[in-house]
Every structure is written in structure tokens, then in C-alpha cells.
């Protein structure tokens, strides 16, 4: 039981870190600087099953998300 609690805490800490990273990447991506690194990180996270949209940002994505797809389309077009 304690082990499980510890694991959950670790997961939550990890989640916080990811959220911070996402927030940073997202912030960069919305500025004019071509944030290739940020976009790549976002893409990686998206592939790993996280939301990159600002609606469910950083949460675990269980299904296809229209917001994520819309966000990604926009970033890809505007990112050049
Ligand atoms: Zn989403």
C-alpha cells in the first residue's frame, strides 16, 4: 500500500514536470520564434498519448482529440 502511494506520488511529480515542460514548449510555440524544439517535444508527447491542446493540456489522451488535431494543424501551418 505504501509502495503504491509512493508510486502515485512519483507519477504525479512526473506529471507536474511534464506539464511544466509542456507549458514552456507551448509558450514558445505561440511566440514568433520558430520553436522547433518545442514543437518536437509536443509531438513526442502527443505520440506518447498526452493532450497538447489547451483544452486538456498535459492530460492523458485516451481517444482521438479534435482539439489536439486542430492545434497541431495550426502549429504545423503557422510554424514556418
Ligand atoms: Zn486534446
PDB file of the backbone (N, CA, C, O) and the ligand in Angstrom, with CONECT records:
HET     ZN  A 101       1
ATOM      1  N   UNK A   1       0.841  -1.214   0.000  1.00  0.00           N
ATOM      2  CA  UNK A   1       0.000   0.000   0.000  1.00  0.00           C
ATOM      3  C   UNK A   1       0.871   1.257   0.000  1.00  0.00           C
ATOM      4  O   UNK A   1       0.651   2.188  -0.775  1.00  0.00           O
ATOM      5  N   UNK A   2       1.868   1.257   0.892  1.00  0.00           N
ATOM      6  CA  UNK A   2       2.759   2.417   0.933  1.00  0.00           C
ATOM      7  C   UNK A   2       3.538   2.543  -0.362  1.00  0.00           C
ATOM      8  O   UNK A   2       3.789   3.640  -0.861  1.00  0.00           O
ATOM      9  N   UNK A   3       3.912   1.391  -0.888  1.00  0.00           N
ATOM     10  CA  UNK A   3       4.657   1.380  -2.124  1.00  0.00           C
ATOM     11  C   UNK A   3       3.825   2.015  -3.246  1.00  0.00           C
ATOM     12  O   UNK A   3       4.321   2.777  -4.077  1.00  0.00           O
ATOM     13  N   UNK A   4       2.564   1.669  -3.225  1.00  0.00           N
ATOM     14  CA  UNK A   4       1.649   2.195  -4.248  1.00  0.00           C
ATOM     15  C   UNK A   4       1.524   3.713  -4.107  1.00  0.00           C
ATOM     16  O   UNK A   4       1.557   4.453  -5.091  1.00  0.00           O
ATOM     17  N   UNK A   5       1.381   4.152  -2.861  1.00  0.00           N
ATOM     18  CA  UNK A   5       1.277   5.595  -2.626  1.00  0.00           C
ATOM     19  C   UNK A   5       2.507   6.323  -3.142  1.00  0.00           C
ATOM     20  O   UNK A   5       2.419   7.387  -3.754  1.00  0.00           O
ATOM     21  N   UNK A   6       3.647   5.719  -2.877  1.00  0.00           N
ATOM     22  CA  UNK A   6       4.896   6.319  -3.315  1.00  0.00           C
ATOM     23  C   UNK A   6       4.928   6.394  -4.841  1.00  0.00           C
ATOM     24  O   UNK A   6       5.353   7.389  -5.428  1.00  0.00           O
ATOM     25  N   UNK A   7       4.470   5.324  -5.451  1.00  0.00           N
ATOM     26  CA  UNK A   7       4.463   5.275  -6.908  1.00  0.00           C
ATOM     27  C   UNK A   7       3.545   6.363  -7.478  1.00  0.00           C
ATOM     28  O   UNK A   7       3.879   7.046  -8.446  1.00  0.00           O
ATOM     29  N   UNK A   8       2.392   6.494  -6.847  1.00  0.00           N
ATOM     30  CA  UNK A   8       1.441   7.506  -7.302  1.00  0.00           C
ATOM     31  C   UNK A   8       2.044   8.894  -7.166  1.00  0.00           C
ATOM     32  O   UNK A   8       1.908   9.740  -8.050  1.00  0.00           O
ATOM     33  N   UNK A   9       2.722   9.111  -6.029  1.00  0.00           N
ATOM     34  CA  UNK A   9       3.335  10.426  -5.828  1.00  0.00           C
ATOM     35  C   UNK A   9       4.391  10.690  -6.902  1.00  0.00           C
ATOM     36  O   UNK A   9       4.480  11.790  -7.447  1.00  0.00           O
ATOM     37  N   UNK A  10       5.181   9.666  -7.194  1.00  0.00           N
ATOM     38  CA  UNK A  10       6.202   9.806  -8.233  1.00  0.00           C
ATOM     39  C   UNK A  10       5.564  10.126  -9.575  1.00  0.00           C
ATOM     40  O   UNK A  10       6.037  10.985 -10.319  1.00  0.00           O
ATOM     41  N   UNK A  11       4.491   9.427  -9.864  1.00  0.00           N
ATOM     42  CA  UNK A  11       3.790   9.669 -11.126  1.00  0.00           C
ATOM     43  C   UNK A  11       3.260  11.094 -11.200  1.00  0.00           C
ATOM     44  O   UNK A  11       3.320  11.745 -12.243  1.00  0.00           O
ATOM     45  N   UNK A  12       2.739  11.562 -10.069  1.00  0.00           N
ATOM     46  CA  UNK A  12       2.197  12.914 -10.047  1.00  0.00           C
ATOM     47  C   UNK A  12       3.295  13.954 -10.207  1.00  0.00           C
ATOM     48  O   UNK A  12       3.119  14.974 -10.874  1.00  0.00           O
ATOM     49  N   UNK A  13       4.429  13.672  -9.582  1.00  0.00           N
ATOM     50  CA  UNK A  13       5.563  14.583  -9.741  1.00  0.00           C
ATOM     51  C   UNK A  13       6.001  14.615 -11.197  1.00  0.00           C
ATOM     52  O   UNK A  13       6.269  15.673 -11.768  1.00  0.00           O
ATOM     53  N   UNK A  14       6.064  13.437 -11.771  1.00  0.00           N
ATOM     54  CA  UNK A  14       6.435  13.322 -13.178  1.00  0.00           C
ATOM     55  C   UNK A  14       5.449  14.101 -14.040  1.00  0.00           C
ATOM     56  O   UNK A  14       5.827  14.794 -14.985  1.00  0.00           O
ATOM     57  N   UNK A  15       4.205  13.969 -13.693  1.00  0.00           N
ATOM     58  CA  UNK A  15       3.144  14.663 -14.420  1.00  0.00           C
ATOM     59  C   UNK A  15       3.309  16.180 -14.323  1.00  0.00           C
ATOM     60  O   UNK A  15       3.148  16.902 -15.307  1.00  0.00           O
ATOM     61  N   UNK A  16       3.632  16.641 -13.125  1.00  0.00           N
ATOM     62  CA  UNK A  16       3.871  18.074 -12.940  1.00  0.00           C
ATOM     63  C   UNK A  16       5.007  18.551 -13.819  1.00  0.00           C
ATOM     64  O   UNK A  16       4.936  19.605 -14.451  1.00  0.00           O
ATOM     65  N   UNK A  17       6.062  17.742 -13.842  1.00  0.00           N
ATOM     66  CA  UNK A  17       7.230  18.110 -14.638  1.00  0.00           C
ATOM     67  C   UNK A  17       6.846  18.198 -16.115  1.00  0.00           C
ATOM     68  O   UNK A  17       7.224  19.133 -16.820  1.00  0.00           O
ATOM     69  N   UNK A  18       6.094  17.211 -16.555  1.00  0.00           N
ATOM     70  CA  UNK A  18       5.656  17.195 -17.949  1.00  0.00           C
ATOM     71  C   UNK A  18       4.806  18.411 -18.270  1.00  0.00           C
ATOM     72  O   UNK A  18       4.949  19.041 -19.318  1.00  0.00           O
ATOM     73  N   UNK A  19       3.916  18.723 -17.335  1.00  0.00           N
ATOM     74  CA  UNK A  19       3.043  19.884 -17.537  1.00  0.00           C
ATOM     75  C   UNK A  19       3.868  21.158 -17.662  1.00  0.00           C
ATOM     76  O   UNK A  19       3.600  22.004 -18.515  1.00  0.00           O
ATOM     77  N   UNK A  20       4.874  21.285 -16.803  1.00  0.00           N
ATOM     78  CA  UNK A  20       5.743  22.454 -16.878  1.00  0.00           C
ATOM     79  C   UNK A  20       6.438  22.522 -18.224  1.00  0.00           C
ATOM     80  O   UNK A  20       6.497  23.569 -18.868  1.00  0.00           O
ATOM     81  N   UNK A  21       6.962  21.374 -18.629  1.00  0.00           N
ATOM     82  CA  UNK A  21       7.666  21.300 -19.907  1.00  0.00           C
ATOM     83  C   UNK A  21       6.727  21.667 -21.049  1.00  0.00           C
ATOM     84  O   UNK A  21       7.084  22.414 -21.960  1.00  0.00           O
ATOM     85  N   UNK A  22       5.550  21.134 -20.974  1.00  0.00           N
ATOM     86  CA  UNK A  22       4.542  21.415 -21.993  1.00  0.00           C
ATOM     87  C   UNK A  22       4.208  22.896 -22.022  1.00  0.00           C
ATOM     88  O   UNK A  22       4.127  23.515 -23.083  1.00  0.00           O
ATOM     89  N   UNK A  23       4.017  23.443 -20.841  1.00  0.00           N
ATOM     90  CA  UNK A  23       3.656  24.859 -20.746  1.00  0.00           C
ATOM     91  C   UNK A  23       4.744  25.708 -21.388  1.00  0.00           C
ATOM     92  O   UNK A  23       4.460  26.674 -22.095  1.00  0.00           O
ATOM     93  N   UNK A  24       6.004  25.331 -21.130  1.00  0.00           N
ATOM     94  CA  UNK A  24       7.121  26.080 -21.692  1.00  0.00           C
ATOM     95  C   UNK A  24       7.132  25.933 -23.213  1.00  0.00           C
ATOM     96  O   UNK A  24       7.252  26.912 -23.949  1.00  0.00           O
ATOM     97  N   UNK A  25       7.004  24.685 -23.664  1.00  0.00           N
ATOM     98  CA  UNK A  25       7.015  24.431 -25.105  1.00  0.00           C
ATOM     99  C   UNK A  25       5.855  25.149 -25.782  1.00  0.00           C
ATOM    100  O   UNK A  25       5.986  25.714 -26.868  1.00  0.00           O
ATOM    101  N   UNK A  26       4.728  25.106 -25.105  1.00  0.00           N
ATOM    102  CA  UNK A  26       3.539  25.726 -25.665  1.00  0.00           C
ATOM    103  C   UNK A  26       3.715  27.242 -25.745  1.00  0.00           C
ATOM    104  O   UNK A  26       3.340  27.876 -26.732  1.00  0.00           O
ATOM    105  N   UNK A  27       4.292  27.803 -24.688  1.00  0.00           N
ATOM    106  CA  UNK A  27       4.545  29.240 -24.661  1.00  0.00           C
ATOM    107  C   UNK A  27       5.463  29.651 -25.794  1.00  0.00           C
ATOM    108  O   UNK A  27       5.233  30.658 -26.464  1.00  0.00           O
ATOM    109  N   UNK A  28       6.506  28.863 -26.000  1.00  0.00           N
ATOM    110  CA  UNK A  28       7.447  29.158 -27.078  1.00  0.00           C
ATOM    111  C   UNK A  28       6.759  29.065 -28.428  1.00  0.00           C
ATOM    112  O   UNK A  28       6.943  29.909 -29.305  1.00  0.00           O
ATOM    113  N   UNK A  29       5.969  28.021 -28.569  1.00  0.00           N
ATOM    114  CA  UNK A  29       5.345  27.755 -29.869  1.00  0.00           C
ATOM    115  C   UNK A  29       4.390  28.882 -30.261  1.00  0.00           C
ATOM    116  O   UNK A  29       4.173  29.131 -31.447  1.00  0.00           O
ATOM    117  N   UNK A  30       3.830  29.552 -29.279  1.00  0.00           N
ATOM    118  CA  UNK A  30       2.857  30.590 -29.624  1.00  0.00           C
ATOM    119  C   UNK A  30       3.523  31.947 -29.838  1.00  0.00           C
ATOM    120  O   UNK A  30       2.864  32.906 -30.239  1.00  0.00           O
ATOM    121  N   UNK A  31       4.820  32.029 -29.573  1.00  0.00           N
ATOM    122  CA  UNK A  31       5.528  33.260 -29.921  1.00  0.00           C
ATOM    123  C   UNK A  31       6.019  33.169 -31.363  1.00  0.00           C
ATOM    124  O   UNK A  31       5.821  32.163 -32.044  1.00  0.00           O
ATOM    125  N   UNK A  32       6.659  34.235 -31.805  1.00  0.00           N
ATOM    126  CA  UNK A  32       7.072  34.260 -33.201  1.00  0.00           C
ATOM    127  C   UNK A  32       8.339  33.444 -33.481  1.00  0.00           C
ATOM    128  O   UNK A  32       8.621  33.077 -34.621  1.00  0.00           O
ATOM    129  N   UNK A  33       9.077  33.174 -32.432  1.00  0.00           N
ATOM    130  CA  UNK A  33      10.284  32.367 -32.586  1.00  0.00           C
ATOM    131  C   UNK A  33       9.911  30.978 -33.104  1.00  0.00           C
ATOM    132  O   UNK A  33       9.040  30.322 -32.532  1.00  0.00           O
ATOM    133  N   UNK A  34      10.551  30.527 -34.165  1.00  0.00           N
ATOM    134  CA  UNK A  34      10.261  29.166 -34.628  1.00  0.00           C
ATOM    135  C   UNK A  34      10.787  28.139 -33.629  1.00  0.00           C
ATOM    136  O   UNK A  34      11.969  27.794 -33.640  1.00  0.00           O
ATOM    137  N   UNK A  35       9.913  27.665 -32.783  1.00  0.00           N
ATOM    138  CA  UNK A  35      10.322  26.783 -31.684  1.00  0.00           C
ATOM    139  C   UNK A  35      10.302  25.324 -32.126  1.00  0.00           C
ATOM    140  O   UNK A  35       9.434  24.542 -31.739  1.00  0.00           O
ATOM    141  N   UNK A  36      11.274  24.993 -32.937  1.00  0.00           N
ATOM    142  CA  UNK A  36      11.339  23.631 -33.449  1.00  0.00           C
ATOM    143  C   UNK A  36      11.432  22.609 -32.318  1.00  0.00           C
ATOM    144  O   UNK A  36      10.757  21.580 -32.330  1.00  0.00           O
ATOM    145  N   UNK A  37      12.279  22.917 -31.350  1.00  0.00           N
ATOM    146  CA  UNK A  37      12.447  22.014 -30.213  1.00  0.00           C
ATOM    147  C   UNK A  37      11.123  21.819 -29.487  1.00  0.00           C
ATOM    148  O   UNK A  37      10.716  20.700 -29.175  1.00  0.00           O
ATOM    149  N   UNK A  38      10.471  22.937 -29.230  1.00  0.00           N
ATOM    150  CA  UNK A  38       9.201  22.890 -28.521  1.00  0.00           C
ATOM    151  C   UNK A  38       8.180  22.062 -29.271  1.00  0.00           C
ATOM    152  O   UNK A  38       7.467  21.246 -28.686  1.00  0.00           O
ATOM    153  N   UNK A  39       8.120  22.282 -30.569  1.00  0.00           N
ATOM    154  CA  UNK A  39       7.150  21.545 -31.378  1.00  0.00           C
ATOM    155  C   UNK A  39       7.472  20.061 -31.396  1.00  0.00           C
ATOM    156  O   UNK A  39       6.579  19.215 -31.355  1.00  0.00           O
ATOM    157  N   UNK A  40       8.758  19.762 -31.457  1.00  0.00           N
ATOM    158  CA  UNK A  40       9.147  18.352 -31.465  1.00  0.00           C
ATOM    159  C   UNK A  40       8.760  17.688 -30.145  1.00  0.00           C
ATOM    160  O   UNK A  40       8.259  16.564 -30.119  1.00  0.00           O
ATOM    161  N   UNK A  41       9.006  18.410 -29.049  1.00  0.00           N
ATOM    162  CA  UNK A  41       8.616  17.886 -27.737  1.00  0.00           C
ATOM    163  C   UNK A  41       7.114  17.648 -27.669  1.00  0.00           C
ATOM    164  O   UNK A  41       6.648  16.627 -27.165  1.00  0.00           O
ATOM    165  N   UNK A  42       6.380  18.607 -28.184  1.00  0.00           N
ATOM    166  CA  UNK A  42       4.926  18.476 -28.182  1.00  0.00           C
ATOM    167  C   UNK A  42       4.497  17.252 -28.977  1.00  0.00           C
ATOM    168  O   UNK A  42       3.637  16.477 -28.559  1.00  0.00           O
ATOM    169  N   UNK A  43       5.124  17.109 -30.131  1.00  0.00           N
ATOM    170  CA  UNK A  43       4.786  15.977 -30.989  1.00  0.00           C
ATOM    171  C   UNK A  43       5.084  14.660 -30.283  1.00  0.00           C
ATOM    172  O   UNK A  43       4.287  13.723 -30.324  1.00  0.00           O
ATOM    173  N   UNK A  44       6.256  14.604 -29.629  1.00  0.00           N
ATOM    174  CA  UNK A  44       6.628  13.398 -28.878  1.00  0.00           C
ATOM    175  C   UNK A  44       5.577  13.084 -27.819  1.00  0.00           C
ATOM    176  O   UNK A  44       5.138  11.944 -27.666  1.00  0.00           O
ATOM    177  N   UNK A  45       5.192  14.121 -27.100  1.00  0.00           N
ATOM    178  CA  UNK A  45       4.211  13.920 -26.035  1.00  0.00           C
ATOM    179  C   UNK A  45       2.864  13.478 -26.593  1.00  0.00           C
ATOM    180  O   UNK A  45       2.164  12.643 -26.020  1.00  0.00           O
ATOM    181  N   UNK A  46       2.535  14.070 -27.725  1.00  0.00           N
ATOM    182  CA  UNK A  46       1.285  13.691 -28.389  1.00  0.00           C
ATOM    183  C   UNK A  46       1.326  12.216 -28.761  1.00  0.00           C
ATOM    184  O   UNK A  46       0.361  11.480 -28.551  1.00  0.00           O
ATOM    185  N   UNK A  47       2.461  11.795 -29.316  1.00  0.00           N
ATOM    186  CA  UNK A  47       2.635  10.395 -29.698  1.00  0.00           C
ATOM    187  C   UNK A  47       2.591   9.471 -28.475  1.00  0.00           C
ATOM    188  O   UNK A  47       2.169   8.318 -28.565  1.00  0.00           O
ATOM    189  N   UNK A  48       3.031  10.001 -27.344  1.00  0.00           N
ATOM    190  CA  UNK A  48       3.032   9.196 -26.118  1.00  0.00           C
ATOM    191  C   UNK A  48       1.665   9.144 -25.468  1.00  0.00           C
ATOM    192  O   UNK A  48       1.461   8.445 -24.476  1.00  0.00           O
ATOM    193  N   UNK A  49       0.730   9.889 -26.035  1.00  0.00           N
ATOM    194  CA  UNK A  49      -0.642   9.806 -25.538  1.00  0.00           C
ATOM    195  C   UNK A  49      -1.053  10.920 -24.603  1.00  0.00           C
ATOM    196  O   UNK A  49      -1.922  10.733 -23.752  1.00  0.00           O
ATOM    197  N   UNK A  50      -0.425  12.098 -24.755  1.00  0.00           N
ATOM    198  CA  UNK A  50      -0.835  13.244 -23.946  1.00  0.00           C
ATOM    199  C   UNK A  50      -1.528  14.267 -24.823  1.00  0.00           C
ATOM    200  O   UNK A  50      -1.283  14.355 -26.027  1.00  0.00           O
ATOM    201  N   UNK A  51      -2.398  15.037 -24.193  1.00  0.00           N
ATOM    202  CA  UNK A  51      -3.025  16.134 -24.911  1.00  0.00           C
ATOM    203  C   UNK A  51      -2.038  17.276 -25.083  1.00  0.00           C
ATOM    204  O   UNK A  51      -1.276  17.596 -24.171  1.00  0.00           O
ATOM    205  N   UNK A  52      -2.060  17.883 -26.256  1.00  0.00           N
ATOM    206  CA  UNK A  52      -1.260  19.088 -26.471  1.00  0.00           C
ATOM    207  C   UNK A  52      -2.155  20.291 -26.738  1.00  0.00           C
ATOM    208  O   UNK A  52      -1.675  21.405 -26.949  1.00  0.00           O
ATOM    209  N   UNK A  53      -3.456  20.053 -26.726  1.00  0.00           N
ATOM    210  CA  UNK A  53      -4.395  21.159 -26.918  1.00  0.00           C
ATOM    211  C   UNK A  53      -4.526  21.938 -25.607  1.00  0.00           C
ATOM    212  O   UNK A  53      -4.211  21.416 -24.537  1.00  0.00           O
ATOM    213  N   UNK A  54      -4.990  23.183 -25.693  1.00  0.00           N
ATOM    214  CA  UNK A  54      -5.101  23.948 -24.453  1.00  0.00           C
ATOM    215  C   UNK A  54      -6.383  23.646 -23.692  1.00  0.00           C
ATOM    216  O   UNK A  54      -6.633  24.231 -22.639  1.00  0.00           O
ATOM    217  N   UNK A  55      -7.182  22.749 -24.210  1.00  0.00           N
ATOM    218  CA  UNK A  55      -8.396  22.360 -23.503  1.00  0.00           C
ATOM    219  C   UNK A  55      -8.094  21.304 -22.438  1.00  0.00           C
ATOM    220  O   UNK A  55      -8.538  21.408 -21.294  1.00  0.00           O
ATOM    221  N   UNK A  56      -7.327  20.282 -22.841  1.00  0.00           N
ATOM    222  CA  UNK A  56      -6.998  19.198 -21.901  1.00  0.00           C
ATOM    223  C   UNK A  56      -5.507  19.115 -21.668  1.00  0.00           C
ATOM    224  O   UNK A  56      -4.982  18.070 -21.282  1.00  0.00           O
ATOM    225  N   UNK A  57      -4.836  20.211 -21.903  1.00  0.00           N
ATOM    226  CA  UNK A  57      -3.397  20.307 -21.897  1.00  0.00           C
ATOM    227  C   UNK A  57      -2.665  19.422 -20.874  1.00  0.00           C
ATOM    228  O   UNK A  57      -2.882  19.556 -19.670  1.00  0.00           O
ATOM    229  N   UNK A  58      -1.808  18.530 -21.351  1.00  0.00           N
ATOM    230  CA  UNK A  58      -0.963  17.747 -20.455  1.00  0.00           C
ATOM    231  C   UNK A  58      -1.636  16.536 -19.849  1.00  0.00           C
ATOM    232  O   UNK A  58      -0.994  15.757 -19.144  1.00  0.00           O
ATOM    233  N   UNK A  59      -2.931  16.367 -20.114  1.00  0.00           N
ATOM    234  CA  UNK A  59      -3.626  15.196 -19.579  1.00  0.00           C
ATOM    235  C   UNK A  59      -3.398  14.003 -20.486  1.00  0.00           C
ATOM    236  O   UNK A  59      -2.986  14.145 -21.637  1.00  0.00           O
ATOM    237  N   UNK A  60      -3.668  12.841 -19.956  1.00  0.00           N
ATOM    238  CA  UNK A  60      -3.507  11.633 -20.752  1.00  0.00           C
ATOM    239  C   UNK A  60      -4.656  11.518 -21.744  1.00  0.00           C
ATOM    240  O   UNK A  60      -5.828  11.635 -21.387  1.00  0.00           O
ATOM    241  N   UNK A  61      -4.292  11.290 -22.979  1.00  0.00           N
ATOM    242  CA  UNK A  61      -5.267  11.251 -24.063  1.00  0.00           C
ATOM    243  C   UNK A  61      -5.693   9.799 -24.277  1.00  0.00           C
ATOM    244  O   UNK A  61      -4.870   8.951 -24.624  1.00  0.00           O
ATOM    245  N   UNK A  62      -6.960   9.519 -24.072  1.00  0.00           N
ATOM    246  CA  UNK A  62      -7.421   8.141 -24.219  1.00  0.00           C
ATOM    247  C   UNK A  62      -8.042   7.901 -25.592  1.00  0.00           C
ATOM    248  O   UNK A  62      -8.093   6.766 -26.068  1.00  0.00           O
ATOM    249  N   UNK A  63      -8.508   8.960 -26.217  1.00  0.00           N
ATOM    250  CA  UNK A  63      -9.075   8.829 -27.555  1.00  0.00           C
ATOM    251  C   UNK A  63      -8.495   9.905 -28.465  1.00  0.00           C
ATOM    252  O   UNK A  63      -7.731  10.764 -28.026  1.00  0.00           O
ATOM    253  N   UNK A  64      -8.863   9.844 -29.713  1.00  0.00           N
ATOM    254  CA  UNK A  64      -8.511  10.922 -30.626  1.00  0.00           C
ATOM    255  C   UNK A  64      -9.121  12.213 -30.089  1.00  0.00           C
ATOM    256  O   UNK A  64     -10.231  12.210 -29.558  1.00  0.00           O
ATOM    257  N   UNK A  65      -8.398  13.300 -30.229  1.00  0.00           N
ATOM    258  CA  UNK A  65      -8.909  14.573 -29.716  1.00  0.00           C
ATOM    259  C   UNK A  65      -8.907  15.596 -30.842  1.00  0.00           C
ATOM    260  O   UNK A  65      -7.867  15.893 -31.430  1.00  0.00           O
ATOM    261  N   UNK A  66     -10.076  16.123 -31.128  1.00  0.00           N
ATOM    262  CA  UNK A  66     -10.208  17.100 -32.211  1.00  0.00           C
ATOM    263  C   UNK A  66      -9.442  18.375 -31.909  1.00  0.00           C
ATOM    264  O   UNK A  66      -8.890  19.008 -32.810  1.00  0.00           O
ATOM    265  N   UNK A  67      -9.411  18.751 -30.630  1.00  0.00           N
ATOM    266  CA  UNK A  67      -8.695  19.970 -30.250  1.00  0.00           C
ATOM    267  C   UNK A  67      -7.203  19.806 -30.503  1.00  0.00           C
ATOM    268  O   UNK A  67      -6.535  20.715 -30.995  1.00  0.00           O
ATOM    269  N   UNK A  68      -6.695  18.626 -30.155  1.00  0.00           N
ATOM    270  CA  UNK A  68      -5.277  18.351 -30.384  1.00  0.00           C
ATOM    271  C   UNK A  68      -4.970  18.408 -31.877  1.00  0.00           C
ATOM    272  O   UNK A  68      -3.969  18.990 -32.294  1.00  0.00           O
ATOM    273  N   UNK A  69      -5.830  17.807 -32.660  1.00  0.00           N
ATOM    274  CA  UNK A  69      -5.587  17.774 -34.097  1.00  0.00           C
ATOM    275  C   UNK A  69      -5.650  19.164 -34.695  1.00  0.00           C
ATOM    276  O   UNK A  69      -4.838  19.529 -35.545  1.00  0.00           O
ATOM    277  N   UNK A  70      -6.632  19.941 -34.237  1.00  0.00           N
ATOM    278  CA  UNK A  70      -6.763  21.318 -34.714  1.00  0.00           C
ATOM    279  C   UNK A  70      -5.530  22.122 -34.321  1.00  0.00           C
ATOM    280  O   UNK A  70      -4.980  22.881 -35.120  1.00  0.00           O
ATOM    281  N   UNK A  71      -5.108  21.936 -33.068  1.00  0.00           N
ATOM    282  CA  UNK A  71      -3.926  22.638 -32.586  1.00  0.00           C
ATOM    283  C   UNK A  71      -2.718  22.274 -33.437  1.00  0.00           C
ATOM    284  O   UNK A  71      -1.943  23.136 -33.850  1.00  0.00           O
ATOM    285  N   UNK A  72      -2.578  20.981 -33.686  1.00  0.00           N
ATOM    286  CA  UNK A  72      -1.409  20.514 -34.409  1.00  0.00           C
ATOM    287  C   UNK A  72      -1.408  21.027 -35.852  1.00  0.00           C
ATOM    288  O   UNK A  72      -0.375  21.447 -36.375  1.00  0.00           O
ATOM    289  N   UNK A  73      -2.560  20.986 -36.469  1.00  0.00           N
ATOM    290  CA  UNK A  73      -2.668  21.511 -37.838  1.00  0.00           C
ATOM    291  C   UNK A  73      -2.241  22.971 -37.884  1.00  0.00           C
ATOM    292  O   UNK A  73      -1.503  23.395 -38.773  1.00  0.00           O
ATOM    293  N   UNK A  74      -2.724  23.731 -36.899  1.00  0.00           N
ATOM    294  CA  UNK A  74      -2.435  25.158 -36.885  1.00  0.00           C
ATOM    295  C   UNK A  74      -0.944  25.404 -36.668  1.00  0.00           C
ATOM    296  O   UNK A  74      -0.339  26.245 -37.333  1.00  0.00           O
ATOM    297  N   UNK A  75      -0.361  24.659 -35.729  1.00  0.00           N
ATOM    298  CA  UNK A  75       1.054  24.841 -35.435  1.00  0.00           C
ATOM    299  C   UNK A  75       1.920  24.499 -36.646  1.00  0.00           C
ATOM    300  O   UNK A  75       2.913  25.168 -36.936  1.00  0.00           O
ATOM    301  N   UNK A  76       1.518  23.448 -37.335  1.00  0.00           N
ATOM    302  CA  UNK A  76       2.314  22.992 -38.489  1.00  0.00           C
ATOM    303  C   UNK A  76       2.273  24.017 -39.609  1.00  0.00           C
ATOM    304  O   UNK A  76       3.277  24.273 -40.274  1.00  0.00           O
ATOM    305  N   UNK A  77       1.106  24.596 -39.807  1.00  0.00           N
ATOM    306  CA  UNK A  77       0.976  25.591 -40.875  1.00  0.00           C
ATOM    307  C   UNK A  77       1.655  26.894 -40.507  1.00  0.00           C
ATOM    308  O   UNK A  77       2.351  27.493 -41.327  1.00  0.00           O
ATOM    309  N   UNK A  78       1.451  27.337 -39.262  1.00  0.00           N
ATOM    310  CA  UNK A  78       1.970  28.634 -38.854  1.00  0.00           C
ATOM    311  C   UNK A  78       3.426  28.597 -38.415  1.00  0.00           C
ATOM    312  O   UNK A  78       4.063  29.642 -38.279  1.00  0.00           O
ATOM    313  N   UNK A  79       3.954  27.398 -38.191  1.00  0.00           N
ATOM    314  CA  UNK A  79       5.285  27.290 -37.602  1.00  0.00           C
ATOM    315  C   UNK A  79       6.441  27.553 -38.555  1.00  0.00           C
ATOM    316  O   UNK A  79       7.603  27.478 -38.156  1.00  0.00           O
ATOM    317  N   UNK A  80       6.138  27.855 -39.789  1.00  0.00           N
ATOM    318  CA  UNK A  80       7.235  28.055 -40.740  1.00  0.00           C
ATOM    319  C   UNK A  80       7.526  29.525 -41.004  1.00  0.00           C
ATOM    320  O   UNK A  80       8.423  29.846 -41.783  1.00  0.00           O
TER     321      UNK A  80
HETATM  322 ZN    ZN A 101      -6.552  17.286 -26.750  1.00  0.00          ZN
END
